[in-house]
Amino acid sequence: MKKGVFLLLIAAVSALGGLLFGYDTGVINGAQFYLTQYFDLSDALKGWVVGSALLGCFVGAIIAGPLSIKIGRKWSLILSAIFFTLSAYGSGLPEMFPQTVSMLVVFRIIGGLGIGVASMNAPMYIAEIAPSNIRGRMVTYYQLAIVVGFFVVFLATYFIGNDLSVSENIQFGWRRMFWSELVPSLLFLLLLFIVPKSPRWLALKGRDSEALTVLKRINGDDTAEKEMLSIKKSLDENNDGIKVSYFSKAILVIIAIGTVLSVLQQFTGINAVLYYGADIFEKALGFGKEDVLAQQILLAFVNLVFTFVAMFTVDKFGRKPLLYIGSIGMIVGFLLLSITLQQESVGVLSLIGVLLFIASFALSMGPVVWVLLSEMFPNKIRSVAMSVAVAAQWAANYVVSQSFPIVMGSEMNNSEPWNGSLPYYIFIVFILIIVFVTYKFIPETKGKTLEEIEGFWK
């Protein structure tokens, strides 16, 4: 297999992990209206059914590190594909089986485990296997696939729902929405068996000849030999047979920086806008609930376009410039929204603010954080460090999604001088912190090998 085709295969397979991340996260949004009526769910139970996958995501991210060290990146992704497949089938169990709310929650948590394991291993696998000059773009395929996954699942659930009557959707349409995930999950599972293991993991396990074979398929003989020497030097340096201490000051600092960056991705408010964006659209343009398709297409289109922009600029301009540009755009976007809310003149400017925020996030914190997390940690601690950072990100996601409606509904937020703008000013403060953290602690990793990046921390 030619080198270009080989890399394309790796990118496509790992991107399917991102697509399933987006698909599994988004499928519940299309199905929840009908399954709520089928099970006659209370608001509390509905929230639990919808949000239960986050519990699985958090646990999956925690176990992903040790799992990745033990069985490798490839087999961890295979396990995540099995989780996705079980979740897709089990969440929509046929009517012949006694489906209950508890069983549905269990299968949603299993899907969350798949997301948690894949969200750590997929970008790390890409980073460890991609040539340094295109690594940023290849990891960004993962974020692009997440965005595409959200869009595809929305279209799938929309067309499944439109093809059936309301009563049919309540009875079995929501099951088909879950089953639609079986197509990408089974494809992901099958294709994973033909991609190679990570050369860094193979070297970590002392399987140097296998690692060199993979590197030769990616980089050619001469470059592979040099990279293999660099990997071995990284693993052997200051090791002397002593196990890595994750509680040493140097390693804790590296993990802390990555974890803070990961958490700040959620504290931009991206999921608050995506989860609760319908209310903003309704106020800005007078959209009704029946216009949800137009709202989602608009958001998805902007998100998709600017993720492409990030993909083709991250290796050209670098990681830090995109973070600075994106942070400025996010701040301006939220300022437009906040000021129009405060002045009670919600309209087109508010909409422009929301779309500018989405575009700026898609250009920067969305893809660039995954790129940095996958490449900034030293070889010996990458699995565990990234597992901690991704688990913290899922915890932050939960905090934002739970606290945003509380702050939105608070008396302070709905009175002078805020008039509904308080949460967006809070998000602006966190975006300013991103600028500081990027300037002070984040190295520029463009064009560097993973072993060269490791040198930044010495």
N, C-alpha and C positions, 0 to 999 in steps of 0.2 A: 504493500500500500504506500502510495506516494506521501511525502511529508505533509503537503498542503491538505490532502484529503484526510490524512490521519488527524491533523489538528482540528479540521472542520468537524470530524466525527466526535472528537472529545468535547468540543465546544457545544455541539448540538445535544449530546447526551447530558452533559452537566447542566445545560440550559433547561432541559426538560425538568430537572430538579427544581429550578426556579419557577417554571411554569406551574408545576404542581403545588408549590408553595402558594402562589397567587390563586390557583384554581381552588385548592382545598380551603383556603381562608375565605374566598369569596362565594363558594357554592351555597353556604348557609344563608347568605343574604337573599338569594333568589328563592330558596325553598322555605324560609322561615314563615312567610305569610300563610302558606297553605298548611304546613305541618302544625302551626299554632292552632288552626281551626280543627284539624284532624284530631289532635290530642286534647283540645280545649284547654290550652295552657294559660295559666295566670301570668301576669307581667313578670313575677319573680322567676317562675319556671322557664319562661321564654328567654329571659336574660341568662339563665344558667345553661340552657341548651345552646344558645348562640355563643356564649363566652367560654364554654367548657373546654373548647379546643386550645385556648390559651394556656390552660393548666398543663395539657399535654406538650405544648410547645416549650414551656419552661423546663419541664422534666426532661424532655427530649434533648434540649440544648445542654443540660447538665450532664447527662449520660454520654453525650456525643463525644466528649473529650477522651475519657477512658476507653470508650468503645473504639474510637479511631486509632488509638495507640495499640490496642489489643488485636483488632481484626483488620485494620487498615481503612483508608478513605473509601476505596472501591466497595468493599463488603459492607461498610456502614451505609453507603448510599443504596446498596441492594436491599439492606434491611429496611431503610426508609421507604423504598418502593413497595415492599411487602406491606408495610403499615398503611401507605396510601391506598393500596388495593383493597385490603381488609376493611378500611374505613369507608371507602366508596360503596362496596357491596353491602356491608353491614348496616350503614346508615339508612339505606333504602331497602331493607329486608322485604322480600315479597310478602303479599298479604297472607299467604299460607302459614307464615311464621307469626307468632304472637309478639309483634314489635311493641315495645314499651318505651316510655320516656327514658327510663334508666338505661335500657340497652342502647338507645340512640345516643345518649350522653357518653356511654362507654366507647362506642365506635367513633364519636367525634374526638374524644381524648386520644384514641389510637391514631387518628389522623393528625392530631396535634403533635404526637410523638414523632411522626414522619416528618412534619414540618421542622420541628426542633433539631432532629438529627441532620436533615438535608440542609437547613439554613447555616449550619456550621461547616459541614463536610464538603458541600458542593463548591463554594467559592475557594475554600482551602485547597481542594483537589485541583481546581483549575490553576490556581496560583503556583502550585508545586510542580505542575507539568508543563506550563506555558513558557515559551521563550521570553526573556526579560523585556525585549523591545516591543512586544505586543501583549504583555501580561495584563496591563490595565484594561485594554479593550476586551480581552477574553473574559476577565472577571466581570466586566460590565454587561456581557451577554446574560449573566445570571440575573442582574437587576432588570434588564430589558425583558427577560422571560417572565419575571414576577408580574411586571406591568401587563404584558401580553396575557398572562394567565388570568388576571382580574378581568380583562376585557373579553377574553374568550368565554369564560364561565358566565359572564353577564349575558353575552349573546346566546349561549347555549340554554341557559335557564329561561331567557326571554322567549326564545322560539319554542321550547318545550311547553312553556306555559300558554303561549298564544295558540298552540295547536290543539289544545284541549279546552273543554268547558271548565268553569269554576269548580263544579262538583267533581269532575274527573281529576282536576289538579289537587283538590283536597283529599281525594281517595287514593290516587296513585301517582299523580304528576310529580309531586315532590320527590318520590322515590326515584323516578327517572332522572331527575336533576342530579341526585347523588350518583346514580349509576353512570352518568355521562363522564364522570372522572375516571372510570375504568379504562377508557381508551388511552389517555396519556399515561396513566399509571402502569398499565401492562406494557406499553411501548417502552417506557423508561426502564422497567425491570428487565426486559429482554435485551435492550441495547447495552445495558451496563455489563453484560457478560462478555462483550467484545472489546471493551476499552481496557487499557493497561492499568496496573497498579501504580500508585504514585512513586516516582523514583526516590523522593526524599524519605518516604516511609520505608521503602525497601532497604535503603542505606541505613536507616535508623535500626533496622532489624538485622543488619549485617549481611544482607543479601546483595552484595555489591555488584556481582556480575549481572544479575537481573536488572538492577537499577541502571547500569551502564547500557544495557541493551535498549531499555526504554528511552534513555537520553539520546542514544544514537538515532533512533527513529524520529525523534523530535528535532534535534539540532545538527545532525551529521556527526561524523567520527571525531574530527579534531575538536570541535566545540564541546562535544560530549565528554571527552577525556578531561578537558580543563574544568568543566563544571563538576565532574565527579570528584576531582581532587579538591575543589573548593568545598563541596558538600562534606567530604570526609574530614577536611581540616576543621570545619565548623563543628562537626559532631565530636571530634577527638580533643579539640582545644580545651585545656583546663578541665578535662573530664576525669582522667586518671582512674577510671572505674568507679568514681563516686557518683551516687545518684543525685539528680538535680534537686536542689532545695527551693521549693516554690515560695518559701517564706523568707528567703534572703532579700535584703533591701533592694538590690539591683533588679531582681526578677519581679518583685512586688511592684516596683515603680513602672516597669514596662507593662505589666498586666493592668495596673491602675489606669495608665494613660489610654490603653485600648478600650477598657471598660467604660471610662468616662466618655470617650468619643462615641462609643456604641449607644450608650444611654441618651446622649445629647441628640442623636438622630431622631429618637422618639419625642424628646422634649422640644423639638421644633414645632410640634403640633400637627404633623402630617396626618396622623390617624384620626385626630379630632376633626380635621377638615374632611377626610374621606368618609368617616363613619357618620358624621352629623352634617355633611355638606348640603343635604337637601333643604334644610331650614334656611341656610344662607341664600341658596338659589331662589327659594320661594319668596324671600323678602326682597332680593335684589331685582328680580325680573318678573315677579308675580307668577312663577311657575307653580303649578299645582302638583299634587302627588301623582296624578296621571302622566305628568311630563318627566317622570324619573328617567326614562330612556334618553331623552335629550340631555339631561343633566349629566348622566354617567358617560355618555359618548363625548361630551365636551371635555370633561375632566380627563377621561382616558386618552383622548386625542392629544391634549396638551402634554400629559404625562409621557406618552409614547414618543412624541416628537422630540422632546428635550432629553429623554433618555438616550435617543439616537445621537443627539448633539454631544452628550457626555461621552458616549462610546467612541466617537471619532476624534475627540479632543483630549481625553485623559492621558494618552501617551505622547501627545504633541505638546500641550501646555503644561502638563503636570497635575499632581493631585491638589497641592495647596492653592494654586491660582483658581481652580474650579471651586474650592471651598470658600475662598474669599468672595468671588463673583456671586456665587449662589447665596451666600449669607446676606450680602447687600440686597439682592433681589427679594429674598424672603422678608427682610425687614421692611423694605419699601412696600411690598404687597400687603403685609399686615397693617402697616401704618395707613394705607389707603382705606382698607376695610374698617379699621378702628376709628379713624377720624369721621368717616361717613356715618358710622353707628352713633358716635358721640353727638354729631350734629343732627341726627335723626333725618338724614338725607340719603338713605340707603337706595342704591340704584346701580347704574352701569359702572360707576367708579368702584363700587364695592365688588362687583363681579370681576372687574379688571384686577383688583387687588388679590382676590382668591386665585385667579388664573396665573397671575404673576408669581404668587407664592408657590403654586404647584409646579410651574415651569422651573423656577429657581431651585426647588428641592430636587426635581428630577435631573437637573444639571449637576448637582453637587452632592448633598448629603445622602441622597438615595443610593446612587451607585458608588460614589467615592469611598464611603465608609466601608462597604463590603470589600473594595479593592484594598484599602489600607489594613483592615483587619486580617485579610488573607495573606498579607506579605510582611507586616511590620514585626511579627514575633519571631524570635530565633527558632531554628529547627528543633532544638531539644524540648522546647516548651510550647510549640505552636498549637498542638491539639488541645492541651489543657487550658492555655491562655485564651484561645479563641472560644472554647466552650464556656468559660466564665463570662467573657464579653457578650456573647450571644444570649446566654441565659439572662444576664442583666438587662439586655435590650428587650427581651420578652416581658420581664417584670416591669420595665418602664412603660412598655406598650399598655400593659394592664392598668397601671397607675393613671396614665393619661386618659385612657378610654373610660375609666370609672369616675375620675375626678372632673373631667370636662363638663358633663351635664350638670354636676352638682354646682360648680362655679357659675355656669351659665344661668342656672335657676336661682342663684343666691340673691338676696335682697340688695346687697351692695352692688352687684353687677347690673341690676336692673333699675338703679336709681342714679341720680346725678352724682358725679360727672361722667360715669362710665357708660351708661345706657347700652349695656350689652357688649362692651369692648374689652372688659377687664382681662379675660383669658388670653386675648391676642397680645395685649401688652406684656403679660407674663411670658408668653412664648418669645416675644422680642428680646426680653432679658436673657433667655437661654441661648438665643441665636448670637447675641453679643458675646456670651461666654464661649461659644464655638469659635468665634474669630480669635479670641485670646488664646484658647487652648491650641488652635492650629498654629498660631504665630510662635507660641512659647515652647510647645512640646512635640509637635508632629514633624517628622523629617520628610523631606521631599524624596520620594522613592522612584520617580520616573527613570526608566532605563537601567535600573540597578538590578543585579541578581539578588536573590533572597539572602545569599551569604554576604554580599556587600552591604545590604540594608542592616544585617545583624551587626555590622561594624559600627553603625551609628550609636549603638547603645553602650559601647565600651569606653 
